[in-house]
Every structure is written in structure tokens, then in C-alpha cells.
Amino acid sequence: MGFTILPNILGQNGRTEKTKGSLSYRRLKYKTGAKQKDPRLLISIPRSFTQGMKINKGDRYILMIGDGDDAGKARLLKSPNGEGSRVQVFSGCVSLRFGYVPMLGHDAAEKEEIDVRQVEGGFEIDLPQWFSAKV
């Protein structure tokens, strides 16, 4: 048996328009087994979706929350002045750890899939209901 090309519809630059990433707000465990007091915000995007964007380990991104027509969305944009979360690049994903977010409080939330789209200078994500309810 041979192989047949599977037809598909690609977006701009031969890439899909959006993909699934993940967002969580969890308390991480220390090596001793104890958990952190405050939860930490973590956003992960598949590495394959970032190809051609020149994302390097150590780049910093800021998280911007939408309002009005953009309520329920957030943007991750490369920081022009060194503020924000430092990018961690793994073989399968790009990870951004934003730490404790006072606006979200102390209630942890497990990892959820989110829609991710490329925008100029970064990414746009759809926030989970528990997140957008606190904005």
C-alpha cells in the first residue's frame, strides 16, 4: 500500500488560522511535596504554530486583556522594553509563566484548552469562562 496526500485547507503562509493552546492557574508543587501558596498563570502554545515568528528563549511577552468588543480575549505581545514573562522554548511548546495574578485571586484553575491565533507581534487567545468572569 502507498500513501495518499490528505487534502486540507491552509491559512496564510501555509499555516492554519488558529490552533489549541492551554492556560492554567495552578499551585505548583515544591520538591518537598508542599504546594505554593499562590497559584501561577501558565500559557502554552504548540511550537509548530510559532514557526516563522522568531521566538527565542529569553524573549519577554506581556499579557493584555481585551475589553469592549474584545472582551473575553487576551493578547500576548512581545515586550518592547523587557517587561513581562520570559519565554521558555521546549521541543513541543512555547511556555509563558506569568506568576500570581492578583485580579484572579487565590482560587486555582486546572489546565484548559484555549483557541490561539497569530496576530501582528504575537498571539490572541480566547480566555476561559472562569478567567473572563474576573476581568
C-alpha positions as CSV (number, residue, x, y, z in Angstrom):
1,M,0.0,0.0,0.0
2,G,1.1,3.5,-0.7
3,F,0.4,6.8,0.8
4,T,-2.1,9.4,-0.4
5,I,-1.9,13.1,0.3
6,L,-4.7,14.2,2.7
7,P,-6.4,17.3,1.3
8,N,-6.6,20.2,3.7
9,I,-7.2,23.9,3.8
10,L,-4.4,26.0,5.0
11,G,-4.4,29.6,6.2
12,Q,-1.9,32.4,5.5
13,N,1.7,31.3,4.9
14,G,0.6,27.7,4.6
15,R,-0.4,27.5,8.2
16,T,-3.8,27.0,9.9
17,E,-5.6,30.1,11.1
18,K,-5.8,29.0,14.7
19,T,-4.7,26.2,17.0
20,K,-5.3,24.9,20.5
21,G,-3.1,26.0,23.3
22,S,-3.6,25.7,27.1
23,L,-4.0,28.0,30.0
24,S,-3.9,27.1,33.7
25,Y,-3.8,28.9,37.1
26,R,-2.4,26.2,39.4
27,R,-0.3,25.9,42.5
28,L,2.9,24.1,41.7
29,K,4.5,21.6,44.0
30,Y,7.8,22.0,45.6
31,K,10.3,19.1,45.6
32,T,9.3,18.6,49.3
33,G,5.7,17.8,48.2
34,A,4.3,21.1,49.6
35,K,2.3,23.3,47.2
36,Q,2.9,27.0,46.6
37,K,0.7,29.4,48.5
38,D,-0.4,31.3,45.4
39,P,-1.4,29.9,42.0
40,R,0.6,30.8,38.9
41,L,-0.7,31.6,35.4
42,L,0.8,29.4,32.7
43,I,0.0,29.7,29.0
44,S,1.4,27.2,26.5
45,I,1.3,27.3,22.7
46,P,2.3,24.5,20.4
47,R,5.8,25.0,19.0
48,S,4.7,24.1,15.4
49,F,2.3,27.1,15.5
50,T,5.1,29.6,16.2
51,Q,7.3,28.7,13.2
52,G,8.5,31.7,11.4
53,M,7.8,34.1,14.3
54,K,11.4,34.3,15.6
55,I,10.6,33.4,19.2
56,N,13.7,32.8,21.2
57,K,14.4,31.5,24.7
58,G,14.5,34.6,27.0
59,D,12.2,36.8,24.9
60,R,9.6,38.5,27.0
61,Y,5.9,38.8,26.4
62,I,3.2,40.9,28.1
63,L,-0.4,39.8,28.6
64,M,-3.0,42.3,27.6
65,I,-6.7,41.8,28.4
66,G,-9.4,42.9,25.9
67,D,-12.4,45.0,26.7
68,G,-15.5,46.2,24.8
69,D,-15.7,44.2,21.6
70,D,-12.6,42.3,22.6
71,A,-13.9,41.2,26.0
72,G,-13.1,37.5,26.7
73,K,-9.9,37.7,24.7
74,A,-6.3,38.4,25.5
75,R,-3.2,39.2,23.5
76,L,0.3,38.0,24.2
77,L,2.7,40.6,22.6
78,K,6.5,40.7,22.5
79,S,7.6,43.2,25.1
80,P,9.4,46.3,23.7
81,N,11.1,47.2,27.0
82,G,12.0,43.9,28.7
83,E,8.9,43.7,30.9
84,G,6.6,40.6,31.1
85,S,7.1,36.9,31.2
86,R,10.2,35.2,29.9
87,V,9.5,32.7,27.1
88,Q,10.5,29.1,27.7
89,V,11.0,27.2,24.4
90,F,10.6,23.4,24.5
91,S,10.6,20.9,21.6
92,G,6.8,20.7,21.7
93,C,5.6,24.1,23.0
94,V,6.4,27.7,23.9
95,S,5.5,28.3,27.5
96,L,4.9,31.6,29.3
97,R,4.7,31.7,33.1
98,F,3.1,34.9,34.4
99,G,3.2,34.1,38.1
100,Y,0.5,35.1,40.6
101,V,-2.2,37.4,39.2
102,P,-4.0,39.4,42.0
103,M,-7.0,40.1,39.8
104,L,-7.6,36.3,39.5
105,G,-7.3,35.8,43.3
106,H,-6.2,32.7,45.2
107,D,-8.6,30.1,43.6
108,A,-6.7,27.8,41.4
109,A,-8.0,26.5,38.0
110,E,-6.9,23.4,36.1
111,K,-5.4,23.4,32.6
112,E,-7.9,24.2,29.9
113,E,-7.6,24.2,26.1
114,I,-7.9,27.6,24.5
115,D,-8.1,28.9,21.0
116,V,-4.9,30.6,19.8
117,R,-4.5,32.9,16.8
118,Q,-1.4,34.7,15.4
119,V,-1.7,38.5,15.3
120,E,1.0,41.0,14.4
121,G,3.6,40.9,17.2
122,G,2.2,37.9,19.0
123,F,-0.9,35.9,19.7
124,E,-4.5,36.4,20.5
125,I,-6.2,33.9,22.8
126,D,-9.8,33.2,23.9
127,L,-10.0,33.3,27.7
128,P,-11.7,30.5,29.6
129,Q,-15.0,31.5,31.3
130,W,-13.5,31.5,34.8
131,F,-10.9,34.0,33.7
132,S,-13.1,36.4,31.8
133,A,-15.6,36.4,34.6
134,K,-13.0,38.0,36.9
135,V,-11.9,40.7,34.4
